Amino acid sequence: MLEKYKIKLAVKNKSNFMKAAGLIQALFSGIPYKEFMNSYTSTIGSTIYGDAEWIRRIKSGKYDCDDGALLVHEVQHVLQFRNGSWKKYVRSGGRALLEAEAIAAANQFRVGVGDEVHIKDRFDVINQLRLYGCKLKDCIAAANYVEIATQPSEMVLDAIKEYMK
């Protein structure tokens, strides 16, 4: 599926670009550099930067529901880049909206594969976005969006089909 959509996977802690991005991220959020580099998957353009083991599982097709939901989340960020909505990131509330769209896509994946127990709820969304440095009002709006978002994209549906094989 990734080749079809021209999406690349790269090991985050081997990327000098992501090391620099991690320093910038640490300045503007509540996420320490080491945690950002080792515990977070990031997407820039059509490249998803993640942990080496997660990438190995994705490429081998031997991944679990959590891995699949994370992939769907990051693929949503690729879509945002491609349709130009990434420009919202610099606007107040923009990051919260972009993350809400990706969280909703991952939630849809989980619903599609029958893992509704692990979908992110309002509390999860608000806490995650506050950690990222988003304003509370934007976090609440994002949580509302996640609750009502029900239409998975074509890429999310492809990911669900791939996972169900």
CNS distance restraints for C-alpha pairs under 8 A (distance, minus, plus):
assign (resid   1 and name CA) (resid   5 and name CA) 6.66 0.50 0.50
assign (resid   1 and name CA) (resid 158 and name CA) 7.30 0.50 0.50
assign (resid   1 and name CA) (resid 159 and name CA) 7.34 0.50 0.50
assign (resid   1 and name CA) (resid 162 and name CA) 7.51 0.50 0.50
assign (resid   2 and name CA) (resid   6 and name CA) 5.97 0.50 0.50
assign (resid   2 and name CA) (resid   7 and name CA) 5.10 0.50 0.50
assign (resid   2 and name CA) (resid   8 and name CA) 7.18 0.50 0.50
assign (resid   3 and name CA) (resid   7 and name CA) 6.11 0.50 0.50
assign (resid   3 and name CA) (resid   8 and name CA) 7.83 0.50 0.50
assign (resid   6 and name CA) (resid  46 and name CA) 7.17 0.50 0.50
assign (resid   7 and name CA) (resid  46 and name CA) 5.13 0.50 0.50
assign (resid   7 and name CA) (resid  47 and name CA) 5.90 0.50 0.50
assign (resid   7 and name CA) (resid  48 and name CA) 7.43 0.50 0.50
assign (resid   7 and name CA) (resid  78 and name CA) 7.81 0.50 0.50
assign (resid   8 and name CA) (resid  46 and name CA) 6.27 0.50 0.50
assign (resid   8 and name CA) (resid  47 and name CA) 4.64 0.50 0.50
assign (resid   8 and name CA) (resid  48 and name CA) 6.15 0.50 0.50
assign (resid   9 and name CA) (resid  47 and name CA) 5.71 0.50 0.50
assign (resid   9 and name CA) (resid  48 and name CA) 4.90 0.50 0.50
assign (resid   9 and name CA) (resid  49 and name CA) 5.94 0.50 0.50
assign (resid   9 and name CA) (resid  50 and name CA) 7.30 0.50 0.50
assign (resid   9 and name CA) (resid  55 and name CA) 6.73 0.50 0.50
assign (resid  10 and name CA) (resid  15 and name CA) 7.78 0.50 0.50
assign (resid  10 and name CA) (resid  47 and name CA) 6.87 0.50 0.50
assign (resid  10 and name CA) (resid  48 and name CA) 6.15 0.50 0.50
assign (resid  10 and name CA) (resid  49 and name CA) 4.76 0.50 0.50
assign (resid  10 and name CA) (resid  50 and name CA) 6.36 0.50 0.50
assign (resid  10 and name CA) (resid  52 and name CA) 7.96 0.50 0.50
assign (resid  10 and name CA) (resid  55 and name CA) 7.59 0.50 0.50
assign (resid  11 and name CA) (resid  15 and name CA) 6.81 0.50 0.50
assign (resid  11 and name CA) (resid  49 and name CA) 5.49 0.50 0.50
assign (resid  11 and name CA) (resid  50 and name CA) 5.24 0.50 0.50
assign (resid  11 and name CA) (resid  51 and name CA) 5.70 0.50 0.50
assign (resid  11 and name CA) (resid  52 and name CA) 5.30 0.50 0.50
assign (resid  11 and name CA) (resid  55 and name CA) 7.40 0.50 0.50
assign (resid  12 and name CA) (resid  18 and name CA) 6.20 0.50 0.50
assign (resid  12 and name CA) (resid  19 and name CA) 7.95 0.50 0.50
assign (resid  12 and name CA) (resid  37 and name CA) 6.68 0.50 0.50
assign (resid  12 and name CA) (resid  38 and name CA) 7.99 0.50 0.50
assign (resid  12 and name CA) (resid  41 and name CA) 7.62 0.50 0.50
assign (resid  12 and name CA) (resid  42 and name CA) 7.92 0.50 0.50
assign (resid  12 and name CA) (resid  49 and name CA) 4.62 0.50 0.50
assign (resid  12 and name CA) (resid  50 and name CA) 4.98 0.50 0.50
assign (resid  12 and name CA) (resid  51 and name CA) 6.19 0.50 0.50
assign (resid  12 and name CA) (resid  52 and name CA) 7.75 0.50 0.50
assign (resid  13 and name CA) (resid  18 and name CA) 7.14 0.50 0.50
assign (resid  13 and name CA) (resid  19 and name CA) 6.91 0.50 0.50
assign (resid  13 and name CA) (resid  37 and name CA) 6.01 0.50 0.50
assign (resid  13 and name CA) (resid  38 and name CA) 7.20 0.50 0.50
assign (resid  13 and name CA) (resid  51 and name CA) 7.55 0.50 0.50
assign (resid  15 and name CA) (resid  19 and name CA) 6.33 0.50 0.50
assign (resid  16 and name CA) (resid  20 and name CA) 6.35 0.50 0.50
assign (resid  17 and name CA) (resid  21 and name CA) 6.22 0.50 0.50
assign (resid  18 and name CA) (resid  22 and name CA) 5.85 0.50 0.50
assign (resid  18 and name CA) (resid  37 and name CA) 7.77 0.50 0.50
assign (resid  18 and name CA) (resid  49 and name CA) 7.92 0.50 0.50
assign (resid  19 and name CA) (resid  23 and name CA) 6.56 0.50 0.50
assign (resid  19 and name CA) (resid  37 and name CA) 7.27 0.50 0.50
assign (resid  20 and name CA) (resid  24 and name CA) 6.57 0.50 0.50
assign (resid  21 and name CA) (resid  25 and name CA) 5.99 0.50 0.50
assign (resid  22 and name CA) (resid  26 and name CA) 6.07 0.50 0.50
assign (resid  22 and name CA) (resid  33 and name CA) 5.53 0.50 0.50
assign (resid  22 and name CA) (resid  36 and name CA) 6.24 0.50 0.50
assign (resid  22 and name CA) (resid  37 and name CA) 6.47 0.50 0.50
assign (resid  23 and name CA) (resid  27 and name CA) 6.59 0.50 0.50
assign (resid  23 and name CA) (resid  33 and name CA) 6.00 0.50 0.50
assign (resid  24 and name CA) (resid  28 and name CA) 6.70 0.50 0.50
assign (resid  25 and name CA) (resid  29 and name CA) 6.04 0.50 0.50
assign (resid  25 and name CA) (resid  31 and name CA) 7.35 0.50 0.50
assign (resid  25 and name CA) (resid  33 and name CA) 7.38 0.50 0.50
assign (resid  25 and name CA) (resid  36 and name CA) 7.85 0.50 0.50
assign (resid  26 and name CA) (resid  30 and name CA) 6.79 0.50 0.50
assign (resid  26 and name CA) (resid  31 and name CA) 5.62 0.50 0.50
assign (resid  26 and name CA) (resid  32 and name CA) 5.28 0.50 0.50
assign (resid  26 and name CA) (resid  33 and name CA) 5.28 0.50 0.50
assign (resid  26 and name CA) (resid  36 and name CA) 7.72 0.50 0.50
assign (resid  28 and name CA) (resid 132 and name CA) 7.87 0.50 0.50
assign (resid  28 and name CA) (resid 133 and name CA) 6.85 0.50 0.50
assign (resid  29 and name CA) (resid 131 and name CA) 6.49 0.50 0.50
assign (resid  29 and name CA) (resid 132 and name CA) 4.93 0.50 0.50
assign (resid  29 and name CA) (resid 133 and name CA) 4.87 0.50 0.50
assign (resid  30 and name CA) (resid 131 and name CA) 5.26 0.50 0.50
assign (resid  30 and name CA) (resid 132 and name CA) 6.12 0.50 0.50
assign (resid  30 and name CA) (resid 133 and name CA) 6.54 0.50 0.50
assign (resid  31 and name CA) (resid  35 and name CA) 6.54 0.50 0.50
assign (resid  31 and name CA) (resid  36 and name CA) 6.18 0.50 0.50
assign (resid  31 and name CA) (resid 131 and name CA) 6.87 0.50 0.50
assign (resid  31 and name CA) (resid 132 and name CA) 7.06 0.50 0.50
assign (resid  32 and name CA) (resid  36 and name CA) 6.17 0.50 0.50
assign (resid  33 and name CA) (resid  37 and name CA) 6.20 0.50 0.50
assign (resid  34 and name CA) (resid  38 and name CA) 6.09 0.50 0.50
assign (resid  35 and name CA) (resid  39 and name CA) 5.29 0.50 0.50
assign (resid  35 and name CA) (resid  40 and name CA) 7.13 0.50 0.50
assign (resid  36 and name CA) (resid  40 and name CA) 5.22 0.50 0.50
assign (resid  38 and name CA) (resid  51 and name CA) 6.93 0.50 0.50
assign (resid  39 and name CA) (resid  51 and name CA) 7.72 0.50 0.50
assign (resid  40 and name CA) (resid  50 and name CA) 7.05 0.50 0.50
assign (resid  41 and name CA) (resid  48 and name CA) 7.16 0.50 0.50
assign (resid  41 and name CA) (resid  49 and name CA) 5.69 0.50 0.50
assign (resid  41 and name CA) (resid  50 and name CA) 4.57 0.50 0.50
assign (resid  41 and name CA) (resid  51 and name CA) 7.11 0.50 0.50
assign (resid  41 and name CA) (resid  74 and name CA) 7.71 0.50 0.50
assign (resid  42 and name CA) (resid  48 and name CA) 5.84 0.50 0.50
assign (resid  42 and name CA) (resid  49 and name CA) 5.13 0.50 0.50
assign (resid  42 and name CA) (resid  50 and name CA) 6.58 0.50 0.50
assign (resid  42 and name CA) (resid  74 and name CA) 7.16 0.50 0.50
assign (resid  43 and name CA) (resid  47 and name CA) 5.71 0.50 0.50
assign (resid  43 and name CA) (resid  48 and name CA) 4.38 0.50 0.50
assign (resid  43 and name CA) (resid  49 and name CA) 5.95 0.50 0.50
assign (resid  43 and name CA) (resid  74 and name CA) 6.16 0.50 0.50
assign (resid  43 and name CA) (resid  77 and name CA) 6.44 0.50 0.50
assign (resid  43 and name CA) (resid  78 and name CA) 6.88 0.50 0.50
assign (resid  44 and name CA) (resid  48 and name CA) 6.59 0.50 0.50
assign (resid  44 and name CA) (resid  49 and name CA) 7.94 0.50 0.50
assign (resid  44 and name CA) (resid  78 and name CA) 7.43 0.50 0.50
assign (resid  44 and name CA) (resid  81 and name CA) 7.84 0.50 0.50
assign (resid  45 and name CA) (resid  78 and name CA) 5.88 0.50 0.50
assign (resid  45 and name CA) (resid  81 and name CA) 5.58 0.50 0.50
assign (resid  45 and name CA) (resid  82 and name CA) 7.40 0.50 0.50
assign (resid  46 and name CA) (resid  78 and name CA) 5.26 0.50 0.50
assign (resid  46 and name CA) (resid  81 and name CA) 7.53 0.50 0.50
assign (resid  46 and name CA) (resid  82 and name CA) 7.99 0.50 0.50
assign (resid  47 and name CA) (resid  78 and name CA) 7.59 0.50 0.50
assign (resid  48 and name CA) (resid  74 and name CA) 6.70 0.50 0.50
assign (resid  48 and name CA) (resid  75 and name CA) 7.92 0.50 0.50
assign (resid  50 and name CA) (resid  54 and name CA) 6.80 0.50 0.50
assign (resid  50 and name CA) (resid  55 and name CA) 6.54 0.50 0.50
assign (resid  51 and name CA) (resid  55 and name CA) 6.30 0.50 0.50
assign (resid  52 and name CA) (resid  56 and name CA) 6.19 0.50 0.50
assign (resid  53 and name CA) (resid  57 and name CA) 6.30 0.50 0.50
assign (resid  54 and name CA) (resid  58 and name CA) 6.21 0.50 0.50
assign (resid  54 and name CA) (resid  63 and name CA) 7.99 0.50 0.50
assign (resid  54 and name CA) (resid  67 and name CA) 7.00 0.50 0.50
assign (resid  55 and name CA) (resid  59 and name CA) 6.04 0.50 0.50
assign (resid  56 and name CA) (resid  60 and name CA) 6.04 0.50 0.50
assign (resid  57 and name CA) (resid  61 and name CA) 6.06 0.50 0.50
assign (resid  57 and name CA) (resid  62 and name CA) 5.16 0.50 0.50
assign (resid  57 and name CA) (resid  63 and name CA) 5.11 0.50 0.50
assign (resid  58 and name CA) (resid  62 and name CA) 6.42 0.50 0.50
assign (resid  58 and name CA) (resid  63 and name CA) 5.74 0.50 0.50
assign (resid  58 and name CA) (resid  67 and name CA) 7.37 0.50 0.50
assign (resid  58 and name CA) (resid  68 and name CA) 7.88 0.50 0.50
assign (resid  63 and name CA) (resid  67 and name CA) 5.72 0.50 0.50
assign (resid  63 and name CA) (resid  68 and name CA) 6.69 0.50 0.50
assign (resid  64 and name CA) (resid  68 and name CA) 6.24 0.50 0.50
assign (resid  65 and name CA) (resid  69 and name CA) 6.04 0.50 0.50
assign (resid  65 and name CA) (resid 110 and name CA) 7.22 0.50 0.50
assign (resid  65 and name CA) (resid 113 and name CA) 7.89 0.50 0.50
assign (resid  65 and name CA) (resid 115 and name CA) 7.71 0.50 0.50
assign (resid  65 and name CA) (resid 163 and name CA) 7.95 0.50 0.50
assign (resid  66 and name CA) (resid  70 and name CA) 6.20 0.50 0.50
assign (resid  67 and name CA) (resid  71 and name CA) 6.20 0.50 0.50
assign (resid  68 and name CA) (resid  72 and name CA) 6.19 0.50 0.50
assign (resid  68 and name CA) (resid 109 and name CA) 7.77 0.50 0.50
assign (resid  68 and name CA) (resid 159 and name CA) 7.46 0.50 0.50
assign (resid  68 and name CA) (resid 163 and name CA) 6.99 0.50 0.50
assign (resid  69 and name CA) (resid  73 and name CA) 6.15 0.50 0.50
assign (resid  69 and name CA) (resid 106 and name CA) 4.75 0.50 0.50
assign (resid  69 and name CA) (resid 107 and name CA) 7.34 0.50 0.50
assign (resid  69 and name CA) (resid 109 and name CA) 6.05 0.50 0.50
assign (resid  69 and name CA) (resid 110 and name CA) 6.52 0.50 0.50
assign (resid  70 and name CA) (resid  74 and name CA) 6.26 0.50 0.50
assign (resid  70 and name CA) (resid 106 and name CA) 6.68 0.50 0.50
assign (resid  71 and name CA) (resid  75 and name CA) 6.01 0.50 0.50
assign (resid  72 and name CA) (resid  76 and name CA) 6.19 0.50 0.50
assign (resid  72 and name CA) (resid 102 and name CA) 7.57 0.50 0.50
assign (resid  72 and name CA) (resid 105 and name CA) 6.44 0.50 0.50
assign (resid  72 and name CA) (resid 106 and name CA) 5.45 0.50 0.50
assign (resid  72 and name CA) (resid 109 and name CA) 7.14 0.50 0.50
assign (resid  72 and name CA) (resid 155 and name CA) 7.90 0.50 0.50
assign (resid  72 and name CA) (resid 156 and name CA) 6.05 0.50 0.50
assign (resid  72 and name CA) (resid 159 and name CA) 6.76 0.50 0.50
assign (resid  73 and name CA) (resid  77 and name CA) 6.83 0.50 0.50
assign (resid  73 and name CA) (resid 102 and name CA) 4.60 0.50 0.50
assign (resid  73 and name CA) (resid 103 and name CA) 6.00 0.50 0.50
assign (resid  73 and name CA) (resid 105 and name CA) 6.00 0.50 0.50
assign (resid  73 and name CA) (resid 106 and name CA) 5.04 0.50 0.50
assign (resid  74 and name CA) (resid  78 and name CA) 6.58 0.50 0.50
assign (resid  74 and name CA) (resid 102 and name CA) 6.92 0.50 0.50
assign (resid  75 and name CA) (resid  79 and name CA) 6.38 0.50 0.50
assign (resid  75 and name CA) (resid 155 and name CA) 7.58 0.50 0.50
assign (resid  76 and name CA) (resid  80 and name CA) 6.26 0.50 0.50
assign (resid  76 and name CA) (resid 101 and name CA) 7.26 0.50 0.50
assign (resid  76 and name CA) (resid 102 and name CA) 5.24 0.50 0.50
assign (resid  76 and name CA) (resid 105 and name CA) 6.85 0.50 0.50
assign (resid  76 and name CA) (resid 156 and name CA) 7.97 0.50 0.50
assign (resid  77 and name CA) (resid  81 and name CA) 6.26 0.50 0.50
assign (resid  77 and name CA) (resid  86 and name CA) 8.00 0.50 0.50
assign (resid  77 and name CA) (resid  98 and name CA) 7.43 0.50 0.50
assign (resid  77 and name CA) (resid 102 and name CA) 6.46 0.50 0.50
assign (resid  78 and name CA) (resid  82 and name CA) 6.25 0.50 0.50
assign (resid  79 and name CA) (resid  83 and name CA) 6.14 0.50 0.50
assign (resid  80 and name CA) (resid  84 and name CA) 6.11 0.50 0.50
assign (resid  80 and name CA) (resid  85 and name CA) 5.08 0.50 0.50
assign (resid  80 and name CA) (resid  86 and name CA) 5.48 0.50 0.50
assign (resid  80 and name CA) (resid  98 and name CA) 7.53 0.50 0.50
assign (resid  81 and name CA) (resid  85 and name CA) 6.19 0.50 0.50
assign (resid  81 and name CA) (resid  86 and name CA) 5.05 0.50 0.50
assign (resid  85 and name CA) (resid  89 and name CA) 7.94 0.50 0.50
assign (resid  85 and name CA) (resid  98 and name CA) 7.95 0.50 0.50
assign (resid  86 and name CA) (resid  98 and name CA) 7.44 0.50 0.50
assign (resid  87 and name CA) (resid  91 and name CA) 7.76 0.50 0.50
assign (resid  88 and name CA) (resid  93 and name CA) 7.99 0.50 0.50
assign (resid  88 and name CA) (resid  94 and name CA) 4.56 0.50 0.50
assign (resid  88 and name CA) (resid  95 and name CA) 6.92 0.50 0.50
assign (resid  88 and name CA) (resid  98 and name CA) 7.68 0.50 0.50
assign (resid  89 and name CA) (resid  93 and name CA) 7.70 0.50 0.50
assign (resid  89 and name CA) (resid  94 and name CA) 4.47 0.50 0.50
assign (resid  89 and name CA) (resid  95 and name CA) 4.63 0.50 0.50
assign (resid  89 and name CA) (resid  98 and name CA) 7.19 0.50 0.50
assign (resid  90 and name CA) (resid  94 and name CA) 6.35 0.50 0.50
assign (resid  90 and name CA) (resid  95 and name CA) 7.27 0.50 0.50
assign (resid  91 and name CA) (resid  95 and name CA) 7.61 0.50 0.50
assign (resid  93 and name CA) (resid  97 and name CA) 6.30 0.50 0.50
assign (resid  93 and name CA) (resid 134 and name CA) 6.90 0.50 0.50
assign (resid  93 and name CA) (resid 135 and name CA) 7.28 0.50 0.50
assign (resid  93 and name CA) (resid 138 and name CA) 5.15 0.50 0.50
assign (resid  93 and name CA) (resid 139 and name CA) 7.98 0.50 0.50
assign (resid  94 and name CA) (resid  98 and name CA) 6.22 0.50 0.50
assign (resid  95 and name CA) (resid  99 and name CA) 6.08 0.50 0.50
assign (resid  95 and name CA) (resid 134 and name CA) 7.32 0.50 0.50
assign (resid  96 and name CA) (resid 100 and name CA) 5.98 0.50 0.50
assign (resid  96 and name CA) (resid 129 and name CA) 6.34 0.50 0.50
assign (resid  96 and name CA) (resid 134 and name CA) 6.41 0.50 0.50
assign (resid  96 and name CA) (resid 138 and name CA) 6.09 0.50 0.50
assign (resid  96 and name CA) (resid 139 and name CA) 6.10 0.50 0.50
assign (resid  96 and name CA) (resid 142 and name CA) 5.81 0.50 0.50
assign (resid  97 and name CA) (resid 101 and name CA) 6.28 0.50 0.50
assign (resid  97 and name CA) (resid 138 and name CA) 7.78 0.50 0.50
assign (resid  97 and name CA) (resid 141 and name CA) 7.99 0.50 0.50
assign (resid  97 and name CA) (resid 142 and name CA) 5.62 0.50 0.50
assign (resid  98 and name CA) (resid 102 and name CA) 6.47 0.50 0.50
assign (resid  99 and name CA) (resid 103 and name CA) 6.00 0.50 0.50
assign (resid  99 and name CA) (resid 129 and name CA) 7.86 0.50 0.50
assign (resid  99 and name CA) (resid 142 and name CA) 7.83 0.50 0.50
assign (resid 100 and name CA) (resid 104 and name CA) 5.99 0.50 0.50
assign (resid 100 and name CA) (resid 125 and name CA) 7.59 0.50 0.50
assign (resid 100 and name CA) (resid 142 and name CA) 5.18 0.50 0.50
assign (resid 100 and name CA) (resid 143 and name CA) 6.91 0.50 0.50
assign (resid 100 and name CA) (resid 145 and name CA) 6.58 0.50 0.50
assign (resid 100 and name CA) (resid 146 and name CA) 5.72 0.50 0.50
assign (resid 101 and name CA) (resid 105 and name CA) 6.26 0.50 0.50
assign (resid 101 and name CA) (resid 145 and name CA) 7.72 0.50 0.50
assign (resid 101 and name CA) (resid 146 and name CA) 6.99 0.50 0.50
assign (resid 101 and name CA) (resid 149 and name CA) 8.00 0.50 0.50
assign (resid 102 and name CA) (resid 106 and name CA) 6.30 0.50 0.50
assign (resid 103 and name CA) (resid 107 and name CA) 6.09 0.50 0.50
assign (resid 103 and name CA) (resid 120 and name CA) 7.29 0.50 0.50
assign (resid 103 and name CA) (resid 125 and name CA) 7.90 0.50 0.50
assign (resid 103 and name CA) (resid 146 and name CA) 6.83 0.50 0.50
assign (resid 104 and name CA) (resid 108 and name CA) 6.13 0.50 0.50
assign (resid 104 and name CA) (resid 145 and name CA) 7.91 0.50 0.50
assign (resid 104 and name CA) (resid 146 and name CA) 4.97 0.50 0.50
assign (resid 104 and name CA) (resid 147 and name CA) 7.73 0.50 0.50
assign (resid 104 and name CA) (resid 149 and name CA) 6.15 0.50 0.50
assign (resid 104 and name CA) (resid 150 and name CA) 7.68 0.50 0.50
assign (resid 105 and name CA) (resid 109 and name CA) 6.35 0.50 0.50
assign (resid 105 and name CA) (resid 152 and name CA) 6.02 0.50 0.50
assign (resid 105 and name CA) (resid 153 and name CA) 7.61 0.50 0.50
assign (resid 105 and name CA) (resid 156 and name CA) 6.65 0.50 0.50
assign (resid 106 and name CA) (resid 110 and name CA) 6.32 0.50 0.50
assign (resid 106 and name CA) (resid 119 and name CA) 7.78 0.50 0.50
assign (resid 107 and name CA) (resid 111 and name CA) 6.20 0.50 0.50
assign (resid 107 and name CA) (resid 116 and name CA) 7.73 0.50 0.50
assign (resid 107 and name CA) (resid 119 and name CA) 5.05 0.50 0.50
assign (resid 107 and name CA) (resid 120 and name CA) 6.65 0.50 0.50
assign (resid 108 and name CA) (resid 112 and name CA) 5.98 0.50 0.50
assign (resid 108 and name CA) (resid 150 and name CA) 7.02 0.50 0.50
assign (resid 108 and name CA) (resid 151 and name CA) 7.82 0.50 0.50
assign (resid 108 and name CA) (resid 152 and name CA) 6.18 0.50 0.50
assign (resid 108 and name CA) (resid 156 and name CA) 7.77 0.50 0.50
assign (resid 109 and name CA) (resid 113 and name CA) 6.30 0.50 0.50
assign (resid 109 and name CA) (resid 152 and name CA) 7.95 0.50 0.50
assign (resid 109 and name CA) (resid 156 and name CA) 6.60 0.50 0.50
assign (resid 109 and name CA) (resid 157 and name CA) 7.69 0.50 0.50
assign (resid 109 and name CA) (resid 159 and name CA) 7.71 0.50 0.50
assign (resid 109 and name CA) (resid 160 and name CA) 6.01 0.50 0.50
assign (resid 110 and name CA) (resid 114 and name CA) 6.07 0.50 0.50
assign (resid 110 and name CA) (resid 115 and name CA) 4.76 0.50 0.50
assign (resid 110 and name CA) (resid 116 and name CA) 5.76 0.50 0.50
assign (resid 110 and name CA) (resid 118 and name CA) 7.26 0.50 0.50
assign (resid 110 and name CA) (resid 119 and name CA) 6.45 0.50 0.50
assign (resid 111 and name CA) (resid 115 and name CA) 5.61 0.50 0.50
assign (resid 111 and name CA) (resid 116 and name CA) 5.03 0.50 0.50
assign (resid 111 and name CA) (resid 119 and name CA) 7.65 0.50 0.50
assign (resid 112 and name CA) (resid 160 and name CA) 6.65 0.50 0.50
assign (resid 113 and name CA) (resid 160 and name CA) 6.87 0.50 0.50
assign (resid 113 and name CA) (resid 164 and name CA) 7.27 0.50 0.50
assign (resid 115 and name CA) (resid 119 and name CA) 7.37 0.50 0.50
assign (resid 120 and name CA) (resid 124 and name CA) 5.51 0.50 0.50
assign (resid 120 and name CA) (resid 125 and name CA) 6.41 0.50 0.50
assign (resid 121 and name CA) (resid 125 and name CA) 6.24 0.50 0.50
assign (resid 121 and name CA) (resid 143 and name CA) 7.57 0.50 0.50
assign (resid 121 and name CA) (resid 146 and name CA) 7.98 0.50 0.50
assign (resid 121 and name CA) (resid 147 and name CA) 7.48 0.50 0.50
assign (resid 122 and name CA) (resid 126 and name CA) 6.08 0.50 0.50
assign (resid 122 and name CA) (resid 140 and name CA) 7.84 0.50 0.50
assign (resid 122 and name CA) (resid 143 and name CA) 5.00 0.50 0.50
assign (resid 122 and name CA) (resid 144 and name CA) 7.37 0.50 0.50
assign (resid 122 and name CA) (resid 146 and name CA) 7.77 0.50 0.50
assign (resid 122 and name CA) (resid 147 and name CA) 7.37 0.50 0.50
assign (resid 123 and name CA) (resid 127 and name CA) 6.09 0.50 0.50
assign (resid 123 and name CA) (resid 143 and name CA) 7.92 0.50 0.50
assign (resid 124 and name CA) (resid 128 and name CA) 6.03 0.50 0.50
assign (resid 125 and name CA) (resid 129 and name CA) 6.15 0.50 0.50
assign (resid 125 and name CA) (resid 139 and name CA) 7.14 0.50 0.50
assign (resid 125 and name CA) (resid 142 and name CA) 7.38 0.50 0.50
assign (resid 125 and name CA) (resid 143 and name CA) 5.63 0.50 0.50
assign (resid 126 and name CA) (resid 130 and name CA) 6.03 0.50 0.50
assign (resid 126 and name CA) (resid 136 and name CA) 7.56 0.50 0.50
assign (resid 126 and name CA) (resid 139 and name CA) 4.99 0.50 0.50
assign (resid 126 and name CA) (resid 140 and name CA) 6.29 0.50 0.50
assign (resid 126 and name CA) (resid 142 and name CA) 7.67 0.50 0.50
assign (resid 126 and name CA) (resid 143 and name CA) 6.30 0.50 0.50
assign (resid 127 and name CA) (resid 131 and name CA) 6.25 0.50 0.50
assign (resid 128 and name CA) (resid 132 and name CA) 6.51 0.50 0.50
assign (resid 129 and name CA) (resid 133 and name CA) 6.49 0.50 0.50
assign (resid 129 and name CA) (resid 134 and name CA) 5.53 0.50 0.50
assign (resid 129 and name CA) (resid 139 and name CA) 5.89 0.50 0.50
assign (resid 130 and name CA) (resid 134 and name CA) 5.12 0.50 0.50
assign (resid 130 and name CA) (resid 135 and name CA) 6.76 0.50 0.50
assign (resid 130 and name CA) (resid 136 and name CA) 6.78 0.50 0.50
assign (resid 130 and name CA) (resid 139 and name CA) 6.82 0.50 0.50
assign (resid 134 and name CA) (resid 138 and name CA) 6.50 0.50 0.50
assign (resid 134 and name CA) (resid 139 and name CA) 6.42 0.50 0.50
assign (resid 135 and name CA) (resid 139 and name CA) 6.26 0.50 0.50
assign (resid 136 and name CA) (resid 140 and name CA) 6.20 0.50 0.50
assign (resid 137 and name CA) (resid 141 and name CA) 6.28 0.50 0.50
assign (resid 138 and name CA) (resid 142 and name CA) 6.07 0.50 0.50
assign (resid 139 and name CA) (resid 143 and name CA) 6.12 0.50 0.50
assign (resid 140 and name CA) (resid 144 and name CA) 6.25 0.50 0.50
assign (resid 141 and name CA) (resid 145 and name CA) 6.30 0.50 0.50
assign (resid 142 and name CA) (resid 146 and name CA) 6.26 0.50 0.50
assign (resid 143 and name CA) (resid 147 and name CA) 6.31 0.50 0.50
assign (resid 144 and name CA) (resid 148 and name CA) 6.52 0.50 0.50
assign (resid 145 and name CA) (resid 149 and name CA) 5.83 0.50 0.50
assign (resid 152 and name CA) (resid 156 and name CA) 5.72 0.50 0.50
assign (resid 152 and name CA) (resid 157 and name CA) 6.52 0.50 0.50
assign (resid 153 and name CA) (resid 157 and name CA) 6.38 0.50 0.50
assign (resid 154 and name CA) (resid 158 and name CA) 6.19 0.50 0.50
assign (resid 155 and name CA) (resid 159 and name CA) 6.16 0.50 0.50
assign (resid 156 and name CA) (resid 160 and name CA) 6.23 0.50 0.50
assign (resid 157 and name CA) (resid 161 and name CA) 6.22 0.50 0.50
assign (resid 158 and name CA) (resid 162 and name CA) 6.08 0.50 0.50
assign (resid 159 and name CA) (resid 163 and name CA) 6.07 0.50 0.50
assign (resid 160 and name CA) (resid 164 and name CA) 6.13 0.50 0.50
assign (resid 161 and name CA) (resid 165 and name CA) 6.51 0.50 0.50
